[in-house]
């Protein structure tokens, strides 16, 4: 329980921390807003001040993924050649381990995260990001074969958490970093 005497707290951040703990312990579907409020020592009405629904909490918990995606696209757009493309993917590999707790949360709440992902995936933003990445690869590549390799390397890194979430969250970070970078270099033929 949160110390009620500590009034300079960041209640929104505490709600997110407690919700993530409860979602990991009990699962998203089995956790109620009342339980989150009780663990925090606040009223449900106070919780509603920060979040209108459990879905809003879930969206806030996975929001860092959007920020990472935006930064990745920015870096890819700035890449002038295959080496800078590889550097952007290397940055993404490091970023995985800054957010490994988020991946653990997502792994234990696959159904809820999938529903939210599907809703967000349909948004126009996804199409615009895809178009931006396509334009970035096209302008950085010297020819079509290199452009194909650039997309293959991007897919290898961005799909890793989908296909190997347990390895990502439980494996040795130094080995995963090294091998993902080696895979990128091999795919890019660098």
MOCOR-V533069 format. One record per residue. RES is the residue in one letter. NEAR is the number of other ideal C-beta (glycine too) atoms within 10 Angstrom. Layout:
# MOCOR-V533069
res = [RES/RES]
near = [NEAR/NEAR]
This chain:
# MOCOR-V533069
res = [X/X/X/X/X/X/X/X/X/X/X/X/X/X/X/X/X/X/X/X/X/X/X/X/X/X/X/X/X/X/X/X/X/X/X/X/X/X/X/X/X/X/X/X/X/X/X/X/X/X/X/X/X/X/X/X/X/X/X/X/X/X/X/X/X/X/X/X/X/X/X/X/X/X/X/X/X/X/X/X/X/X/X/X/X/X/X/X/X/X/X/X/X/X/X/X/X/X/X/X/X/X/X/X/X/X/X/X/X/X/X/X/X/X/X/X/X/X/X/X/X/X/X/X/X/X/X/X/X/X/X/X/X/X/X/X/X/X/X/X/X/X/X/X/X/X/X/X/X/X/X/X/X/X/X/X/X/X/X/X/X/X/X/X/X/X/X/X/X/X/X/X/X/X/X/X/X/X/X/X/X/X/X/X/X/X/X/X/X/X]
near = [8/15/8/10/5/8/7/4/12/9/15/14/11/18/24/19/15/23/25/20/14/18/24/17/10/14/14/23/11/10/22/13/17/11/15/23/18/15/18/20/13/19/12/13/8/13/23/13/12/16/19/11/10/18/14/12/24/22/15/17/22/18/12/14/17/13/11/17/16/12/14/20/17/12/18/23/15/13/20/10/13/20/11/14/28/19/15/23/26/17/14/21/19/12/14/20/14/10/17/14/12/20/17/17/22/23/16/18/22/13/10/21/20/12/13/18/14/9/11/14/11/10/10/7/13/12/11/11/17/11/10/14/19/13/12/22/22/11/11/21/19/9/7/9/10/16/18/13/20/26/15/13/25/21/11/16/21/14/10/19/19/8/9/12/16/10/13/20/19/10/12/9/13/9/10/17/15/12/13/21/16/10/17/25/14/12/20/17/10/12]
